[in-house]
Amino acid sequence: MKREKKTLFKRIIVFSFAVLSVFIAFQFVYPNVSKLKKENPRKTAFMEYREEEWASEGKRYKIQQVWVPYRAISPYLIKAVLIGEDDKFWQHEGFDYDAMQKAIEKDIKAKKFKLGGSTISQQLAKNLYLSPSKNPLRKIREALITWRMERALTKKRILEIYLNIAEWGDRGIFGIEAAARSYYGTSAAALGPEEAARLAAVLPNPRKFNPLGTSRYVVNRSALIYSIMVRRGIVVPEYDEMEMNSSRGAEDHNNAPDTPIEAIQPSSR
């Protein structure tokens, strides 16, 4: 009897290992991320998820998206998003291990499993192919797809796709061109530094926060992003309303090294 149980246990282990091996091998083949070198994704898995959500809630929202090339996106917006979302984007190979460690320590302290600290590459992998679920299996798939994308695509292409498919509002606003038009009545290319900072500020939770809003979070986070842009010489500040808000919202950071943007980050990832 014991021998039979031992044999059964071994078979279960072998079978489980075989299934896991097939699963991992499959992730190295599907999806075909190489086609993204030249093809723009028409609709992402996350957009489809939102459409299903709207349908179940009886909402008649539609996806609002206008694709624009990298060169047609304001440099201020690009810099603001990188500061707010993934400041090491150009240096890492898809994963920010310091941010991941901090996220894990935060999860352990809160006794919850969220595993934040996602890079733009990871967010892109999730939005293109996966669901918003935070279960471990989805995170494994996300990591494998991220690893493949970082090797198949240039950093510039990854960023271009991300800025065109990121969710930017609660009524189907996806991509920076649709966001620029919806909130500021202008093109992505014409966005100024203040507008860029506000649009970048709401990315962690664009359905809860509005870049035109006056919530403490939007004001403080956009001011911090703007102040970092000023310190880095990206923006030559003017004595306008945004600069006044920046002085009030980020006065504690003016004489210090770049403050981690996580200081004001209610991450929903």
C-alpha positions as CSV (number, residue, x, y, z in Angstrom):
1,M,0.0,0.0,0.0
2,K,2.8,2.4,0.9
3,R,4.7,1.5,-2.3
4,E,1.6,2.3,-4.3
5,K,1.1,5.7,-2.7
6,K,4.8,6.4,-3.2
7,T,4.5,5.5,-6.9
8,L,1.3,7.6,-7.3
9,F,3.1,10.6,-5.6
10,K,6.0,10.3,-8.0
11,R,3.7,10.2,-11.0
12,I,1.9,13.3,-9.8
13,I,5.2,15.1,-9.4
14,V,6.4,14.1,-12.8
15,F,3.1,15.1,-14.4
16,S,3.1,18.4,-12.7
17,F,6.7,19.1,-13.8
18,A,5.8,18.1,-17.3
19,V,2.8,20.5,-17.4
20,L,4.8,23.3,-16.0
21,S,7.6,22.7,-18.5
22,V,5.1,22.8,-21.4
23,F,3.5,26.0,-20.0
24,I,6.9,27.7,-19.8
25,A,7.9,26.5,-23.2
26,F,4.7,27.8,-24.7
27,Q,5.3,31.3,-23.3
28,F,8.5,31.4,-25.3
29,V,6.5,31.0,-28.5
30,Y,3.2,32.7,-27.8
31,P,2.4,35.6,-28.2
32,N,4.5,36.6,-31.1
33,V,6.1,39.8,-29.8
34,S,8.4,40.2,-32.8
35,K,5.6,41.4,-35.0
36,L,5.3,44.5,-32.8
37,K,8.5,45.7,-34.5
38,K,6.5,46.9,-37.4
39,E,2.9,46.3,-36.5
40,N,0.8,48.5,-34.2
41,P,-1.5,46.5,-31.9
42,R,-5.2,47.1,-32.9
43,K,-6.8,46.2,-29.6
44,T,-5.1,45.1,-26.4
45,A,-6.3,42.4,-24.0
46,F,-6.8,45.2,-21.4
47,M,-9.1,47.1,-23.8
48,E,-11.1,43.9,-24.4
49,Y,-11.3,43.5,-20.6
50,R,-12.7,47.0,-20.2
51,E,-15.3,46.4,-23.0
52,E,-16.5,43.3,-21.2
53,E,-16.7,45.2,-18.0
54,W,-18.7,48.0,-19.6
55,A,-21.1,45.6,-21.1
56,S,-21.7,43.8,-17.8
57,E,-22.4,47.2,-16.2
58,G,-24.7,48.4,-19.0
59,K,-22.3,51.2,-20.0
60,R,-22.1,52.3,-23.6
61,Y,-18.5,53.5,-23.6
62,K,-16.3,53.0,-26.6
63,I,-12.5,52.8,-27.0
64,Q,-11.1,56.3,-27.8
65,Q,-7.7,55.9,-29.3
66,V,-5.7,57.6,-32.1
67,W,-2.2,56.2,-32.8
68,V,0.7,58.6,-33.1
69,P,4.4,57.8,-33.8
70,Y,7.0,58.5,-31.2
71,R,8.2,61.7,-32.9
72,A,4.7,63.1,-32.6
73,I,4.6,62.9,-28.8
74,S,5.8,65.9,-26.7
75,P,9.2,65.4,-25.2
76,Y,7.8,66.9,-22.0
77,L,5.2,64.1,-21.9
78,I,7.8,61.4,-22.5
79,K,10.0,62.8,-19.7
80,A,7.1,63.2,-17.3
81,V,5.9,59.7,-17.8
82,L,9.3,58.2,-17.3
83,I,9.8,60.2,-14.1
84,G,6.4,59.1,-12.8
85,E,6.3,55.5,-14.0
86,D,9.8,54.1,-14.6
87,D,12.7,56.5,-14.1
88,K,15.3,53.7,-14.8
89,F,13.6,52.7,-18.1
90,W,16.6,53.4,-20.4
91,Q,19.0,51.5,-18.1
92,H,17.1,48.3,-17.0
93,E,16.4,45.3,-19.1
94,G,12.7,45.1,-18.3
95,F,12.8,44.8,-14.5
96,D,13.6,47.3,-11.7
97,Y,14.7,44.9,-9.0
98,D,15.0,47.7,-6.4
99,A,11.4,48.7,-6.9
100,M,10.3,45.1,-6.8
101,Q,12.1,44.5,-3.5
102,K,10.4,47.5,-2.0
103,A,7.0,46.3,-3.3
104,I,7.6,42.9,-1.8
105,E,8.6,44.3,1.6
106,K,5.5,46.5,1.5
107,D,3.3,43.5,0.7
108,I,4.8,41.5,3.5
109,K,4.2,44.4,5.9
110,A,0.6,44.8,4.8
111,K,0.1,41.0,4.6
112,K,-1.3,41.3,1.1
113,F,-0.1,40.0,-2.3
114,K,0.1,42.9,-4.8
115,L,3.7,42.7,-6.0
116,G,3.9,46.2,-7.5
117,G,7.0,48.0,-8.8
118,S,6.2,47.2,-12.4
119,T,8.3,48.8,-15.1
120,I,6.8,50.3,-18.3
121,S,7.9,47.1,-20.1
122,Q,6.0,45.0,-17.6
123,Q,2.9,47.2,-17.8
124,L,3.0,46.9,-21.6
125,A,3.2,43.1,-21.4
126,K,0.2,43.0,-19.1
127,N,-1.9,45.5,-21.1
128,L,-1.2,43.9,-24.4
129,Y,-1.7,40.2,-23.6
130,L,-2.9,39.6,-20.0
131,S,-5.6,40.4,-17.5
132,P,-5.4,42.8,-14.5
133,S,-5.3,39.8,-12.2
134,K,-2.6,39.9,-9.6
135,N,-2.3,36.1,-9.2
136,P,1.2,34.6,-9.3
137,L,0.7,32.7,-12.6
138,R,-0.2,35.9,-14.4
139,K,2.9,37.6,-12.9
140,I,5.0,34.7,-14.2
141,R,3.6,35.1,-17.7
142,E,4.1,38.8,-17.5
143,A,7.8,38.4,-16.6
144,L,8.4,36.0,-19.5
145,I,6.7,38.2,-22.0
146,T,8.5,41.2,-20.7
147,W,11.9,39.4,-21.0
148,R,11.0,38.5,-24.6
149,M,9.9,42.0,-25.6
150,E,13.0,43.6,-24.2
151,R,15.0,41.4,-26.5
152,A,12.8,41.7,-29.6
153,L,12.0,45.4,-29.5
154,T,14.0,48.6,-29.0
155,K,13.4,50.7,-25.9
156,K,12.0,53.5,-28.1
157,R,9.5,51.1,-29.7
158,I,8.4,49.8,-26.3
159,L,7.8,53.3,-25.0
160,E,6.0,54.3,-28.2
161,I,3.6,51.4,-27.9
162,Y,3.0,52.0,-24.2
163,L,2.2,55.6,-24.7
164,N,-0.3,54.7,-27.4
165,I,-2.2,52.0,-25.5
166,A,-2.1,53.1,-21.8
167,E,-5.4,53.8,-20.2
168,W,-5.9,57.6,-19.5
169,G,-9.5,57.9,-18.3
170,D,-12.6,56.3,-17.1
171,R,-14.6,56.5,-20.3
172,G,-12.4,54.6,-22.7
173,I,-9.6,57.0,-23.2
174,F,-6.5,55.1,-24.3
175,G,-3.3,56.5,-25.6
176,I,-1.7,59.9,-25.3
177,E,-3.3,61.4,-28.4
178,A,-6.8,60.7,-27.2
179,A,-5.9,61.9,-23.7
180,A,-4.4,65.2,-25.0
181,R,-7.5,65.9,-27.1
182,S,-9.9,64.9,-24.4
183,Y,-8.4,66.9,-21.6
184,Y,-6.6,69.8,-23.2
185,G,-8.1,70.0,-26.7
186,T,-4.6,69.7,-28.3
187,S,-2.4,67.1,-29.9
188,A,0.1,64.9,-28.1
189,A,2.9,66.8,-29.8
190,A,1.7,70.2,-28.5
191,L,1.5,69.2,-24.8
192,G,3.4,71.6,-22.5
193,P,5.3,70.7,-19.3
194,E,2.5,71.5,-16.9
195,E,0.0,69.4,-19.0
196,A,2.5,66.6,-19.3
197,A,3.1,66.5,-15.5
198,R,-0.6,66.2,-14.8
199,L,-1.2,63.5,-17.4
200,A,1.7,61.5,-16.0
201,A,0.5,62.0,-12.5
202,V,-2.8,60.2,-13.0
203,L,-1.4,57.1,-14.8
204,P,-1.3,54.9,-11.7
205,N,-5.1,55.1,-11.5
206,P,-6.5,57.1,-14.4
207,R,-10.1,56.1,-13.7
208,K,-10.0,57.5,-10.2
209,F,-8.0,60.7,-10.9
210,N,-8.5,63.3,-13.5
211,P,-5.5,65.4,-14.8
212,L,-7.8,68.5,-14.7
213,G,-8.8,67.7,-11.1
214,T,-7.9,69.6,-7.9
215,S,-7.5,66.6,-5.6
216,R,-4.5,66.7,-3.3
217,Y,-3.0,63.7,-5.0
218,V,-3.1,65.2,-8.5
219,V,-1.8,68.5,-7.3
220,N,1.1,67.1,-5.3
221,R,2.2,64.4,-7.6
222,S,2.1,66.6,-10.7
223,A,4.0,69.3,-8.8
224,L,6.7,66.7,-7.8
225,I,7.1,65.5,-11.4
226,Y,7.3,69.1,-12.6
227,S,9.9,70.0,-10.0
228,I,12.1,67.1,-11.0
229,M,11.8,68.2,-14.6
230,V,12.9,71.6,-13.6
231,R,15.9,70.3,-11.6
232,R,17.0,68.2,-14.5
233,G,16.9,71.1,-16.9
234,I,14.0,69.7,-18.9
235,V,11.9,72.7,-18.1
236,V,12.9,76.3,-17.7
237,P,10.3,77.4,-15.1
238,E,8.1,80.4,-15.5
239,Y,6.3,82.2,-12.8
240,D,2.9,80.8,-13.7
241,E,0.2,79.0,-11.7
242,M,1.9,75.6,-12.2
243,E,5.2,76.9,-10.8
244,M,3.4,78.4,-7.8
245,N,1.7,75.0,-7.2
246,S,5.1,73.3,-7.7
247,S,6.7,75.5,-5.1
248,R,3.9,74.7,-2.6
249,G,3.6,71.0,-3.4
250,A,7.3,70.2,-3.6
251,E,9.0,72.7,-1.4
252,D,10.5,70.0,0.7
253,H,12.3,68.5,-2.3
254,N,13.9,71.6,-3.8
255,N,17.3,71.3,-2.2
256,A,17.4,67.5,-2.2
257,P,18.3,64.8,-4.8
258,D,15.5,63.6,-7.0
259,T,12.8,62.4,-4.7
260,P,11.4,58.9,-5.5
261,I,8.1,59.4,-7.1
262,E,6.8,56.5,-5.0
263,A,6.5,59.1,-2.3
264,I,3.2,60.0,-3.9
265,Q,2.0,56.9,-5.5
266,P,-1.3,55.1,-4.9
267,S,-0.4,52.3,-7.2
268,S,-3.2,50.2,-8.6
269,R,-0.9,47.7,-10.3
